[in-house]
Amino acid sequence: MKLLPIPNPTAIAILFLLCGPTPGITLTAIADIPLDDGSRGMTCDFHFAAIRAEWLNRGGDWLDSTRKPQGVNPYDKAVIKSSNETQSVEWNIVTLANEWNTGVRPTGAIMLVQVPGARAGIVNFRSREFADRSVQPSLLVAWQDGLVQRLDAKSDTTLDCTTRKSLGGRKNLKIGPHEKSVLNFPFEPRPGYRVKSATLRLHSYKQWQGGTTVGAYRLSPPWSATSKKTTGLSSAYLGDKGIEAHSNVLFSTGFESEDWRNEWSTFNPKSTARLIHYDGANGFSALDGQSLEVVLTPKQNLALDLRYDFAKLQEYEPEEIYFRYYLRFGQNWNPTRDGGKLPGFGGTYNQGGWGLRKATGTNGWSIRGAFFQYPANYEPIRGFAGIGSYAYHMDVSNAPSENWGWGLGAGGLLKKNQWYSIEQYVKLNTLGKKDGVFKAWIDGHLVAEKTDIRFRETPEIKIENVWLNVYHGGVSKPPQEMSLYIDNVVIAKEYIGPMTE
């Protein structure tokens, strides 16, 4: 039969969920974080380095044929022996292909791993970057209705933990005791049909130490598991109306008052923030009524410094708290020069845990949000913005602070010109223990969780404030004006969740 190629689909698939508080408001969750093999794509540490989204297991995550995470039973395996000739190597992955056909994600993604107990040799294969298409990776798929396809890899890379760099641009893939490879094909499900055969074909041109046995497994990045949307106390309040009456709500605002600054304990007058209802040029429309527009300009790093200090406004400081706000990036959001800070939590007491002042356990801490820099014209995130956390805590090594990507569930990759519910939770550690907690949700889907944080060594250190901070850098100033929008802030003693219609 004639092999019929199919076109590559778009790099990023997006699932639109209608969960807005008012008619016409669309909140969007990302279905798939890109499996990119570019310079900011897959590495040993990250399944998408552009937003610092980590694998659950360093070196990559997979499921075996019994659906066991990091399991040892491949869908198929191939023995590659030493030879002076180029070898065509095949794996029968029809079972895996039929799983993709039922909607299993990521569709078309395979991980090649040295089978446990196999000879500890190393094998090189030609990658999709090699000039000769006849020896590039391919997936041959035959369907029960007679359709036959040759699919070329749309991304492939080696995950090698001896380097932090992406190896996706190389002309080879490597499998060995410390090397695994990921291949991603543009397989498109055909509901109502069954895959009759599916053959993964690679070409090995070099082997060391007698070759090895390589198993084919289902790639399983953290976002591939079904993410359950979690509702919270806000579900009882249509569009947050009346939510301030809930016994566990400490504060809420929709920025509808012209006196909005006085709702907070601290407002830095250098902030470039104002109330706004509509800005068609930047693709913006308010969530409901007015929203807070925050503008980064080339003149300064700071765009917003707005704080809710618990001691001033509640007369006590909590040891755990939830904070939810709605976030929207404008069309002009393009942080090509550096990343920066977003809203989160502070316990700095003007002593430590911010501004390159290392958290020692007795001087302070902070976990603000973060936005990530991305290279100009980096296609996999065109039209998107990556977010995560920027943290000062006691166990940061070799630096005062560190960035955490949000790589679980829907992940921290947001489409511009869309509203998202961003919720964060922090619980301080028990004194003498490493049990502090941080969690984050986007549109009610868990995207980050850490349960082993040390914030403090003294009971005087608590949660000082919810800190609405928007700051570019670092040191470098924004390359141009960039706008984001904030609305419907709620601070509570229990999980808040996204608004309901």
ZIVENKA-V176404 format. One record per residue. N is the residue number from 1. RES is the residue in three letters. PSI is psi in degrees with one decimal (* if undefined). OMEGA is omega as a letter, one per 30 degrees, with the letter a starting at -180 (none if undefined). BURIAL is I if it has 24 or more other C-alpha atoms within 12 Angstrom, else O. Layout:
# ZIVENKA-V176404
n=N res=RES psi=PSI omega=OMEGA burial=BURIAL
n=N res=RES psi=PSI omega=OMEGA burial=BURIAL
This chain:
# ZIVENKA-V176404
n=1 res=MET psi=154.3 omega=l burial=O
n=2 res=LYS psi=135.1 omega=l burial=O
n=3 res=LEU psi=126.4 omega=a burial=O
n=4 res=LEU psi=111.8 omega=l burial=O
n=5 res=PRO psi=153.2 omega=l burial=O
n=6 res=ILE psi=153.1 omega=a burial=O
n=7 res=PRO psi=153.7 omega=l burial=O
n=8 res=ASN psi=138.2 omega=l burial=O
n=9 res=PRO psi=176.0 omega=l burial=O
n=10 res=THR psi=155.2 omega=a burial=O
n=11 res=ALA psi=-29.7 omega=a burial=I
n=12 res=ILE psi=125.2 omega=l burial=I
n=13 res=ALA psi=137.6 omega=a burial=I
n=14 res=ILE psi=131.7 omega=l burial=O
n=15 res=LEU psi=119.8 omega=a burial=O
n=16 res=PHE psi=123.4 omega=l burial=O
n=17 res=LEU psi=124.9 omega=l burial=O
n=18 res=LEU psi=102.2 omega=a burial=O
n=19 res=CYS psi=32.1 omega=a burial=I
n=20 res=GLY psi=160.3 omega=a burial=I
n=21 res=PRO psi=-22.4 omega=a burial=I
n=22 res=THR psi=156.8 omega=l burial=O
n=23 res=PRO psi=137.2 omega=l burial=O
n=24 res=GLY psi=-10.3 omega=l burial=O
n=25 res=ILE psi=122.5 omega=a burial=I
n=26 res=THR psi=123.9 omega=l burial=I
n=27 res=LEU psi=132.7 omega=a burial=I
n=28 res=THR psi=131.2 omega=l burial=I
n=29 res=ALA psi=143.0 omega=a burial=I
n=30 res=ILE psi=130.3 omega=l burial=I
n=31 res=ALA psi=-48.8 omega=a burial=I
n=32 res=ASP psi=126.3 omega=l burial=I
n=33 res=ILE psi=138.3 omega=a burial=I
n=34 res=PRO psi=139.9 omega=l burial=I
n=35 res=LEU psi=76.4 omega=a burial=I
n=36 res=ASP psi=142.9 omega=l burial=I
n=37 res=ASP psi=17.9 omega=l burial=I
n=38 res=GLY psi=-169.9 omega=a burial=I
n=39 res=SER psi=-21.8 omega=l burial=I
n=40 res=ARG psi=24.1 omega=a burial=I
n=41 res=GLY psi=-130.0 omega=a burial=I
n=42 res=MET psi=134.4 omega=l burial=I
n=43 res=THR psi=-178.5 omega=l burial=I
n=44 res=CYS psi=-38.9 omega=a burial=I
n=45 res=ASP psi=-33.2 omega=a burial=I
n=46 res=PHE psi=140.3 omega=l burial=I
n=47 res=HIS psi=-15.0 omega=l burial=I
n=48 res=PHE psi=95.9 omega=a burial=I
n=49 res=ALA psi=-23.8 omega=a burial=I
n=50 res=ALA psi=-29.6 omega=l burial=I
n=51 res=ILE psi=19.3 omega=l burial=I
n=52 res=ARG psi=40.9 omega=l burial=I
n=53 res=ALA psi=111.3 omega=a burial=I
n=54 res=GLU psi=149.4 omega=l burial=I
n=55 res=TRP psi=153.4 omega=l burial=I
n=56 res=LEU psi=-33.6 omega=l burial=I
n=57 res=ASN psi=122.4 omega=a burial=O
n=58 res=ARG psi=129.2 omega=a burial=I
n=59 res=GLY psi=0.0 omega=l burial=I
n=60 res=GLY psi=152.1 omega=a burial=I
n=61 res=ASP psi=139.2 omega=l burial=I
n=62 res=TRP psi=165.6 omega=l burial=I
n=63 res=LEU psi=141.8 omega=l burial=I
n=64 res=ASP psi=-174.0 omega=a burial=I
n=65 res=SER psi=-14.0 omega=l burial=I
n=66 res=THR psi=7.5 omega=a burial=O
n=67 res=ARG psi=20.0 omega=l burial=O
n=68 res=LYS psi=126.8 omega=l burial=O
n=69 res=PRO psi=132.0 omega=a burial=O
n=70 res=GLN psi=28.6 omega=a burial=I
n=71 res=GLY psi=170.6 omega=a burial=I
n=72 res=VAL psi=-4.4 omega=a burial=I
n=73 res=ASN psi=101.8 omega=a burial=I
n=74 res=PRO psi=161.5 omega=l burial=I
n=75 res=TYR psi=-34.5 omega=l burial=I
n=76 res=ASP psi=159.9 omega=l burial=I
n=77 res=LYS psi=156.4 omega=a burial=I
n=78 res=ALA psi=136.3 omega=l burial=I
n=79 res=VAL psi=123.7 omega=l burial=I
n=80 res=ILE psi=114.1 omega=a burial=I
n=81 res=LYS psi=163.5 omega=l burial=I
n=82 res=SER psi=137.6 omega=a burial=O
n=83 res=SER psi=151.4 omega=l burial=O
n=84 res=ASN psi=-4.7 omega=a burial=O
n=85 res=GLU psi=154.0 omega=l burial=O
n=86 res=THR psi=131.8 omega=a burial=O
n=87 res=GLN psi=132.8 omega=l burial=I
n=88 res=SER psi=122.7 omega=a burial=I
n=89 res=VAL psi=134.5 omega=a burial=I
n=90 res=GLU psi=147.5 omega=l burial=I
n=91 res=TRP psi=134.3 omega=l burial=I
n=92 res=ASN psi=106.9 omega=a burial=I
n=93 res=ILE psi=34.8 omega=a burial=I
n=94 res=VAL psi=-36.6 omega=l burial=I
n=95 res=THR psi=-43.7 omega=l burial=I
n=96 res=LEU psi=-42.1 omega=a burial=I
n=97 res=ALA psi=-39.2 omega=l burial=I
n=98 res=ASN psi=-27.0 omega=l burial=I
n=99 res=GLU psi=-44.7 omega=l burial=I
n=100 res=TRP psi=-38.4 omega=a burial=I
n=101 res=ASN psi=-18.6 omega=l burial=I
n=102 res=THR psi=0.4 omega=l burial=O
n=103 res=GLY psi=4.9 omega=l burial=O
n=104 res=VAL psi=135.1 omega=l burial=I
n=105 res=ARG psi=153.1 omega=f burial=I
n=106 res=PRO psi=126.2 omega=a burial=I
n=107 res=THR psi=129.0 omega=l burial=I
n=108 res=GLY psi=6.3 omega=a burial=I
n=109 res=ALA psi=131.8 omega=a burial=I
n=110 res=ILE psi=143.0 omega=l burial=I
n=111 res=MET psi=129.8 omega=l burial=I
n=112 res=LEU psi=124.6 omega=a burial=I
n=113 res=VAL psi=142.4 omega=l burial=I
n=114 res=GLN psi=126.6 omega=a burial=I
n=115 res=VAL psi=132.4 omega=l burial=I
n=116 res=PRO psi=136.0 omega=a burial=O
n=117 res=GLY psi=-8.5 omega=l burial=O
n=118 res=ALA psi=164.6 omega=l burial=I
n=119 res=ARG psi=133.0 omega=a burial=I
n=120 res=ALA psi=47.6 omega=l burial=I
n=121 res=GLY psi=-177.3 omega=l burial=I
n=122 res=ILE psi=138.9 omega=a burial=I
n=123 res=VAL psi=135.4 omega=l burial=I
n=124 res=ASN psi=135.8 omega=l burial=I
n=125 res=PHE psi=155.8 omega=l burial=I
n=126 res=ARG psi=141.5 omega=l burial=I
n=127 res=SER psi=-178.7 omega=a burial=I
n=128 res=ARG psi=-15.7 omega=l burial=I
n=129 res=GLU psi=-11.5 omega=l burial=I
n=130 res=PHE psi=142.0 omega=a burial=O
n=131 res=ALA psi=-33.9 omega=a burial=O
n=132 res=ASP psi=108.2 omega=a burial=O
n=133 res=ARG psi=-26.9 omega=a burial=O
n=134 res=SER psi=-19.7 omega=l burial=O
n=135 res=VAL psi=7.8 omega=l burial=I
n=136 res=GLN psi=158.3 omega=l burial=I
n=137 res=PRO psi=141.4 omega=l burial=I
n=138 res=SER psi=155.8 omega=l burial=I
n=139 res=LEU psi=116.0 omega=a burial=I
n=140 res=LEU psi=118.4 omega=a burial=I
n=141 res=VAL psi=126.6 omega=l burial=I
n=142 res=ALA psi=128.4 omega=a burial=I
n=143 res=TRP psi=160.0 omega=a burial=I
n=144 res=GLN psi=-22.4 omega=a burial=O
n=145 res=ASP psi=4.9 omega=l burial=O
n=146 res=GLY psi=-9.8 omega=l burial=O
n=147 res=LEU psi=132.7 omega=l burial=O
n=148 res=VAL psi=134.2 omega=a burial=O
n=149 res=GLN psi=141.9 omega=l burial=I
n=150 res=ARG psi=119.0 omega=l burial=I
n=151 res=LEU psi=127.2 omega=l burial=I
n=152 res=ASP psi=145.2 omega=a burial=I
n=153 res=ALA psi=133.6 omega=l burial=I
n=154 res=LYS psi=-14.2 omega=l burial=I
n=155 res=SER psi=148.1 omega=l burial=I
n=156 res=ASP psi=146.9 omega=a burial=I
n=157 res=THR psi=158.8 omega=l burial=I
n=158 res=THR psi=136.1 omega=l burial=I
n=159 res=LEU psi=106.9 omega=a burial=I
n=160 res=ASP psi=116.6 omega=a burial=I
n=161 res=CYS psi=8.1 omega=l burial=I
n=162 res=THR psi=-3.5 omega=l burial=O
n=163 res=THR psi=152.7 omega=l burial=O
n=164 res=ARG psi=-4.8 omega=a burial=O
n=165 res=LYS psi=157.3 omega=l burial=I
n=166 res=SER psi=136.9 omega=l burial=I
n=167 res=LEU psi=16.8 omega=a burial=I
n=168 res=GLY psi=-17.8 omega=a burial=I
n=169 res=GLY psi=1.9 omega=a burial=I
n=170 res=ARG psi=162.3 omega=a burial=I
n=171 res=LYS psi=8.9 omega=a burial=I
n=172 res=ASN psi=157.7 omega=l burial=I
n=173 res=LEU psi=143.6 omega=a burial=I
n=174 res=LYS psi=137.0 omega=l burial=I
n=175 res=ILE psi=129.9 omega=l burial=I
n=176 res=GLY psi=-166.5 omega=a burial=I
n=177 res=PRO psi=-28.4 omega=a burial=I
n=178 res=HIS psi=7.9 omega=a burial=I
n=179 res=GLU psi=136.1 omega=l burial=I
n=180 res=LYS psi=164.1 omega=l burial=I
n=181 res=SER psi=146.8 omega=l burial=I
n=182 res=VAL psi=134.9 omega=l burial=I
n=183 res=LEU psi=139.7 omega=a burial=I
n=184 res=ASN psi=118.1 omega=a burial=I
n=185 res=PHE psi=150.7 omega=a burial=I
n=186 res=PRO psi=57.3 omega=l burial=I
n=187 res=PHE psi=127.4 omega=l burial=I
n=188 res=GLU psi=119.9 omega=l burial=I
n=189 res=PRO psi=147.9 omega=l burial=I
n=190 res=ARG psi=86.6 omega=a burial=O
n=191 res=PRO psi=136.2 omega=a burial=O
n=192 res=GLY psi=-9.5 omega=l burial=O
n=193 res=TYR psi=161.1 omega=l burial=O
n=194 res=ARG psi=144.3 omega=l burial=I
n=195 res=VAL psi=125.0 omega=a burial=I
n=196 res=LYS psi=-39.9 omega=l burial=I
n=197 res=SER psi=150.3 omega=l burial=I
n=198 res=ALA psi=118.7 omega=a burial=I
n=199 res=THR psi=118.5 omega=l burial=I
n=200 res=LEU psi=127.8 omega=a burial=I
n=201 res=ARG psi=124.7 omega=l burial=I
n=202 res=LEU psi=166.4 omega=l burial=I
n=203 res=HIS psi=120.4 omega=l burial=I
n=204 res=SER psi=130.1 omega=a burial=I
n=205 res=TYR psi=-7.4 omega=a burial=I
n=206 res=LYS psi=137.4 omega=l burial=I
n=207 res=GLN psi=145.9 omega=l burial=I
n=208 res=TRP psi=152.1 omega=l burial=O
n=209 res=GLN psi=39.3 omega=l burial=O
n=210 res=GLY psi=6.4 omega=l burial=O
n=211 res=GLY psi=-165.8 omega=a burial=I
n=212 res=THR psi=-177.1 omega=l burial=I
n=213 res=THR psi=128.2 omega=a burial=I
n=214 res=VAL psi=129.1 omega=l burial=I
n=215 res=GLY psi=148.4 omega=l burial=I
n=216 res=ALA psi=126.5 omega=a burial=I
n=217 res=TYR psi=165.0 omega=l burial=I
n=218 res=ARG psi=120.9 omega=l burial=I
n=219 res=LEU psi=137.8 omega=a burial=I
n=220 res=SER psi=70.1 omega=l burial=I
n=221 res=PRO psi=161.8 omega=a burial=I
n=222 res=PRO psi=-31.1 omega=a burial=I
n=223 res=TRP psi=-9.1 omega=a burial=I
n=224 res=SER psi=-22.3 omega=l burial=I
n=225 res=ALA psi=149.4 omega=l burial=I
n=226 res=THR psi=126.5 omega=a burial=O
n=227 res=SER psi=118.1 omega=a burial=I
n=228 res=LYS psi=131.0 omega=l burial=O
n=229 res=LYS psi=129.7 omega=a burial=O
n=230 res=THR psi=122.5 omega=l burial=I
n=231 res=THR psi=158.8 omega=a burial=I
n=232 res=GLY psi=-155.0 omega=a burial=I
n=233 res=LEU psi=-25.0 omega=a burial=I
n=234 res=SER psi=-15.6 omega=a burial=I
n=235 res=SER psi=-18.1 omega=l burial=I
n=236 res=ALA psi=-0.5 omega=a burial=O
n=237 res=TYR psi=104.1 omega=a burial=O
n=238 res=LEU psi=119.3 omega=a burial=O
n=239 res=GLY psi=26.4 omega=a burial=I
n=240 res=ASP psi=6.7 omega=a burial=I
n=241 res=LYS psi=120.3 omega=l burial=O
n=242 res=GLY psi=6.2 omega=a burial=O
n=243 res=ILE psi=-24.7 omega=a burial=I
n=244 res=GLU psi=-16.1 omega=l burial=I
n=245 res=ALA psi=-13.9 omega=a burial=O
n=246 res=HIS psi=139.1 omega=a burial=I
n=247 res=SER psi=-23.9 omega=a burial=O
n=248 res=ASN psi=5.1 omega=l burial=O
n=249 res=VAL psi=123.3 omega=l burial=I
n=250 res=LEU psi=-29.9 omega=a burial=I
n=251 res=PHE psi=144.5 omega=l burial=I
n=252 res=SER psi=147.7 omega=l burial=I
n=253 res=THR psi=144.2 omega=l burial=I
n=254 res=GLY psi=12.7 omega=l burial=I
n=255 res=PHE psi=41.4 omega=l burial=I
n=256 res=GLU psi=-14.2 omega=a burial=I
n=257 res=SER psi=138.1 omega=l burial=O
n=258 res=GLU psi=-15.4 omega=l burial=O
n=259 res=ASP psi=31.3 omega=a burial=O
n=260 res=TRP psi=-30.4 omega=a burial=I
n=261 res=ARG psi=-34.5 omega=a burial=I
n=262 res=ASN psi=-3.2 omega=l burial=O
n=263 res=GLU psi=-14.1 omega=a burial=O
n=264 res=TRP psi=163.4 omega=a burial=I
n=265 res=SER psi=-30.2 omega=a burial=I
n=266 res=THR psi=130.8 omega=l burial=I
n=267 res=PHE psi=120.5 omega=l burial=I
n=268 res=ASN psi=119.6 omega=a burial=O
n=269 res=PRO psi=-11.7 omega=l burial=O
n=270 res=LYS psi=-7.8 omega=l burial=O
n=271 res=SER psi=141.0 omega=l burial=I
n=272 res=THR psi=74.7 omega=a burial=I
n=273 res=ALA psi=144.4 omega=l burial=I
n=274 res=ARG psi=162.7 omega=l burial=I
n=275 res=LEU psi=143.2 omega=a burial=I
n=276 res=ILE psi=149.6 omega=l burial=I
n=277 res=HIS psi=-36.3 omega=a burial=O
n=278 res=TYR psi=140.3 omega=l burial=O
n=279 res=ASP psi=88.6 omega=a burial=O
n=280 res=GLY psi=-32.6 omega=a burial=O
n=281 res=ALA psi=-27.8 omega=a burial=O
n=282 res=ASN psi=14.8 omega=l burial=I
n=283 res=GLY psi=26.7 omega=a burial=I
n=284 res=PHE psi=137.0 omega=l burial=I
n=285 res=SER psi=143.2 omega=a burial=I
n=286 res=ALA psi=153.8 omega=l burial=I
n=287 res=LEU psi=-46.7 omega=l burial=I
n=288 res=ASP psi=116.9 omega=a burial=I
n=289 res=GLY psi=-118.0 omega=l burial=O
n=290 res=GLN psi=156.5 omega=l burial=I
n=291 res=SER psi=167.4 omega=l burial=I
n=292 res=LEU psi=116.5 omega=l burial=I
n=293 res=GLU psi=130.5 omega=l burial=I
n=294 res=VAL psi=125.5 omega=a burial=I
n=295 res=VAL psi=119.7 omega=l burial=I
n=296 res=LEU psi=130.5 omega=a burial=I
n=297 res=THR psi=158.4 omega=l burial=I
n=298 res=PRO psi=-8.8 omega=a burial=O
n=299 res=LYS psi=-27.8 omega=a burial=O
n=300 res=GLN psi=160.7 omega=l burial=I
n=301 res=ASN psi=-36.1 omega=a burial=I
n=302 res=LEU psi=134.9 omega=l burial=I
n=303 res=ALA psi=-31.1 omega=l burial=I
n=304 res=LEU psi=131.2 omega=l burial=I
n=305 res=ASP psi=97.3 omega=a burial=I
n=306 res=LEU psi=125.6 omega=a burial=I
n=307 res=ARG psi=145.2 omega=l burial=I
n=308 res=TYR psi=97.2 omega=a burial=I
n=309 res=ASP psi=119.3 omega=a burial=I
n=310 res=PHE psi=-40.5 omega=a burial=I
n=311 res=ALA psi=-36.1 omega=a burial=O
n=312 res=LYS psi=-38.5 omega=a burial=O
n=313 res=LEU psi=-18.1 omega=l burial=O
n=314 res=GLN psi=-8.4 omega=l burial=O
n=315 res=GLU psi=21.6 omega=l burial=O
n=316 res=TYR psi=164.7 omega=l burial=O
n=317 res=GLU psi=125.1 omega=a burial=I
n=318 res=PRO psi=167.9 omega=l burial=I
n=319 res=GLU psi=-6.1 omega=l burial=I
n=320 res=GLU psi=146.5 omega=a burial=I
n=321 res=ILE psi=151.9 omega=l burial=I
n=322 res=TYR psi=145.0 omega=a burial=I
n=323 res=PHE psi=121.1 omega=l burial=I
n=324 res=ARG psi=137.9 omega=l burial=I
n=325 res=TYR psi=161.6 omega=l burial=I
n=326 res=TYR psi=137.2 omega=a burial=I
n=327 res=LEU psi=138.7 omega=l burial=I
n=328 res=ARG psi=129.8 omega=l burial=I
n=329 res=PHE psi=137.8 omega=l burial=I
n=330 res=GLY psi=168.1 omega=l burial=I
n=331 res=GLN psi=-26.4 omega=a burial=I
n=332 res=ASN psi=7.5 omega=a burial=I
n=333 res=TRP psi=114.4 omega=a burial=I
n=334 res=ASN psi=72.0 omega=a burial=I
n=335 res=PRO psi=74.9 omega=a burial=I
n=336 res=THR psi=-14.6 omega=a burial=I
n=337 res=ARG psi=-36.1 omega=a burial=I
n=338 res=ASP psi=168.8 omega=l burial=I
n=339 res=GLY psi=-161.1 omega=a burial=I
n=340 res=GLY psi=-164.1 omega=a burial=I
n=341 res=LYS psi=150.1 omega=l burial=I
n=342 res=LEU psi=174.0 omega=a burial=I
n=343 res=PRO psi=146.6 omega=l burial=I
n=344 res=GLY psi=-139.9 omega=a burial=I
n=345 res=PHE psi=150.3 omega=l burial=I
n=346 res=GLY psi=146.6 omega=l burial=I
n=347 res=GLY psi=45.8 omega=a burial=I
n=348 res=THR psi=-27.9 omega=a burial=I
n=349 res=TYR psi=27.1 omega=l burial=I
n=350 res=ASN psi=28.3 omega=a burial=O
n=351 res=GLN psi=-47.3 omega=a burial=O
n=352 res=GLY psi=170.6 omega=l burial=I
n=353 res=GLY psi=20.9 omega=l burial=I
n=354 res=TRP psi=164.7 omega=l burial=I
n=355 res=GLY psi=39.1 omega=a burial=I
n=356 res=LEU psi=13.8 omega=l burial=I
n=357 res=ARG psi=106.4 omega=a burial=I
n=358 res=LYS psi=140.6 omega=l burial=I
n=359 res=ALA psi=119.8 omega=a burial=I
n=360 res=THR psi=-9.0 omega=a burial=I
n=361 res=GLY psi=-17.7 omega=a burial=I
n=362 res=THR psi=-6.5 omega=a burial=I
n=363 res=ASN psi=-18.7 omega=l burial=I
n=364 res=GLY psi=178.4 omega=a burial=I
n=365 res=TRP psi=170.7 omega=l burial=I
n=366 res=SER psi=150.3 omega=l burial=I
n=367 res=ILE psi=92.0 omega=l burial=I
n=368 res=ARG psi=165.2 omega=l burial=I
n=369 res=GLY psi=170.2 omega=l burial=I
n=370 res=ALA psi=145.9 omega=l burial=I
n=371 res=PHE psi=149.7 omega=a burial=I
n=372 res=PHE psi=144.5 omega=l burial=I
n=373 res=GLN psi=146.0 omega=l burial=I
n=374 res=TYR psi=147.6 omega=a burial=I
n=375 res=PRO psi=148.6 omega=l burial=I
n=376 res=ALA psi=138.2 omega=l burial=O
n=377 res=ASN psi=28.1 omega=l burial=O
n=378 res=TYR psi=101.2 omega=a burial=O
n=379 res=GLU psi=-39.4 omega=a burial=O
n=380 res=PRO psi=-20.9 omega=l burial=I
n=381 res=ILE psi=21.6 omega=l burial=I
n=382 res=ARG psi=127.1 omega=a burial=I
n=383 res=GLY psi=5.6 omega=a burial=I
n=384 res=PHE psi=167.9 omega=l burial=I
n=385 res=ALA psi=133.8 omega=a burial=I
n=386 res=GLY psi=134.0 omega=l burial=I
n=387 res=ILE psi=159.5 omega=l burial=I
n=388 res=GLY psi=-141.4 omega=a burial=I
n=389 res=SER psi=149.8 omega=l burial=I
n=390 res=TYR psi=110.2 omega=a burial=I
n=391 res=ALA psi=138.7 omega=l burial=I
n=392 res=TYR psi=115.9 omega=l burial=I
n=393 res=HIS psi=173.2 omega=a burial=I
n=394 res=MET psi=-27.3 omega=a burial=I
n=395 res=ASP psi=15.3 omega=l burial=I
n=396 res=VAL psi=129.8 omega=a burial=I
n=397 res=SER psi=143.1 omega=l burial=O
n=398 res=ASN psi=12.8 omega=l burial=O
n=399 res=ALA psi=160.9 omega=l burial=O
n=400 res=PRO psi=-30.2 omega=a burial=I
n=401 res=SER psi=172.9 omega=l burial=I
n=402 res=GLU psi=157.3 omega=l burial=I
n=403 res=ASN psi=139.3 omega=l burial=I
n=404 res=TRP psi=127.6 omega=l burial=I
n=405 res=GLY psi=156.0 omega=l burial=I
n=406 res=TRP psi=97.3 omega=a burial=I
n=407 res=GLY psi=2.1 omega=l burial=I
n=408 res=LEU psi=168.3 omega=l burial=I
n=409 res=GLY psi=-127.8 omega=a burial=I
n=410 res=ALA psi=-22.2 omega=l burial=I
n=411 res=GLY psi=162.5 omega=a burial=I
n=412 res=GLY psi=43.2 omega=l burial=I
n=413 res=LEU psi=108.0 omega=a burial=I
n=414 res=LEU psi=139.7 omega=l burial=I
n=415 res=LYS psi=134.8 omega=l burial=I
n=416 res=LYS psi=155.6 omega=l burial=I
n=417 res=ASN psi=29.8 omega=l burial=I
n=418 res=GLN psi=144.6 omega=l burial=I
n=419 res=TRP psi=140.5 omega=l burial=I
n=420 res=TYR psi=141.9 omega=l burial=I
n=421 res=SER psi=118.0 omega=l burial=I
n=422 res=ILE psi=115.8 omega=l burial=I
n=423 res=GLU psi=139.0 omega=l burial=I
n=424 res=GLN psi=149.9 omega=a burial=I
n=425 res=TYR psi=138.2 omega=l burial=I
n=426 res=VAL psi=139.4 omega=l burial=I
n=427 res=LYS psi=122.1 omega=a burial=I
n=428 res=LEU psi=153.8 omega=a burial=I
n=429 res=ASN psi=152.1 omega=l burial=I
n=430 res=THR psi=138.1 omega=a burial=I
n=431 res=LEU psi=130.1 omega=a burial=O
n=432 res=GLY psi=-0.7 omega=a burial=O
n=433 res=LYS psi=159.2 omega=l burial=O
n=434 res=LYS psi=68.9 omega=a burial=O
n=435 res=ASP psi=19.9 omega=l burial=O
n=436 res=GLY psi=150.8 omega=a burial=I
n=437 res=VAL psi=139.9 omega=l burial=I
n=438 res=PHE psi=135.6 omega=l burial=I
n=439 res=LYS psi=154.5 omega=l burial=I
n=440 res=ALA psi=144.6 omega=l burial=I
n=441 res=TRP psi=143.6 omega=l burial=I
n=442 res=ILE psi=123.0 omega=a burial=I
n=443 res=ASP psi=35.7 omega=l burial=I
n=444 res=GLY psi=3.5 omega=l burial=I
n=445 res=HIS psi=127.8 omega=l burial=I
n=446 res=LEU psi=125.0 omega=a burial=I
n=447 res=VAL psi=-12.1 omega=l burial=I
n=448 res=ALA psi=143.4 omega=l burial=I
n=449 res=GLU psi=124.9 omega=l burial=I
n=450 res=LYS psi=136.6 omega=a burial=I
n=451 res=THR psi=18.2 omega=a burial=O
n=452 res=ASP psi=37.8 omega=a burial=O
n=453 res=ILE psi=139.4 omega=l burial=I
n=454 res=ARG psi=109.7 omega=l burial=I
n=455 res=PHE psi=-33.0 omega=a burial=I
n=456 res=ARG psi=163.1 omega=l burial=I
n=457 res=GLU psi=5.7 omega=a burial=I
n=458 res=THR psi=144.0 omega=a burial=O
n=459 res=PRO psi=-14.9 omega=l burial=O
n=460 res=GLU psi=-22.7 omega=l burial=O
n=461 res=ILE psi=119.9 omega=l burial=I
n=462 res=LYS psi=-158.8 omega=l burial=I
n=463 res=ILE psi=106.9 omega=a burial=I
n=464 res=GLU psi=-42.2 omega=a burial=I
n=465 res=ASN psi=162.4 omega=l burial=I
n=466 res=VAL psi=126.6 omega=a burial=I
n=467 res=TRP psi=104.7 omega=l burial=I
n=468 res=LEU psi=96.6 omega=a burial=I
n=469 res=ASN psi=128.8 omega=l burial=I
n=470 res=VAL psi=117.9 omega=a burial=I
n=471 res=TYR psi=134.3 omega=l burial=I
n=472 res=HIS psi=123.2 omega=a burial=I
n=473 res=GLY psi=-170.8 omega=g burial=I
n=474 res=GLY psi=-157.5 omega=a burial=I
n=475 res=VAL psi=-39.4 omega=a burial=O
n=476 res=SER psi=144.0 omega=l burial=O
n=477 res=LYS psi=159.7 omega=a burial=I
n=478 res=PRO psi=144.8 omega=l burial=I
n=479 res=PRO psi=-22.3 omega=l burial=I
n=480 res=GLN psi=176.6 omega=l burial=O
n=481 res=GLU psi=136.0 omega=l burial=I
n=482 res=MET psi=133.4 omega=a burial=I
n=483 res=SER psi=143.0 omega=l burial=I
n=484 res=LEU psi=166.7 omega=a burial=I
n=485 res=TYR psi=141.5 omega=a burial=I
n=486 res=ILE psi=142.5 omega=l burial=I
n=487 res=ASP psi=166.8 omega=l burial=I
n=488 res=ASN psi=66.2 omega=l burial=I
n=489 res=VAL psi=134.3 omega=l burial=I
n=490 res=VAL psi=135.0 omega=l burial=I
n=491 res=ILE psi=129.1 omega=a burial=I
n=492 res=ALA psi=166.3 omega=l burial=I
n=493 res=LYS psi=-7.0 omega=l burial=I
n=494 res=GLU psi=167.9 omega=a burial=I
n=495 res=TYR psi=133.5 omega=a burial=I
n=496 res=ILE psi=-51.1 omega=a burial=I
n=497 res=GLY psi=166.8 omega=l burial=I
n=498 res=PRO psi=159.0 omega=l burial=I
n=499 res=MET psi=157.6 omega=l burial=I
n=500 res=THR psi=159.1 omega=l burial=I
n=501 res=GLU psi=* omega=none burial=O
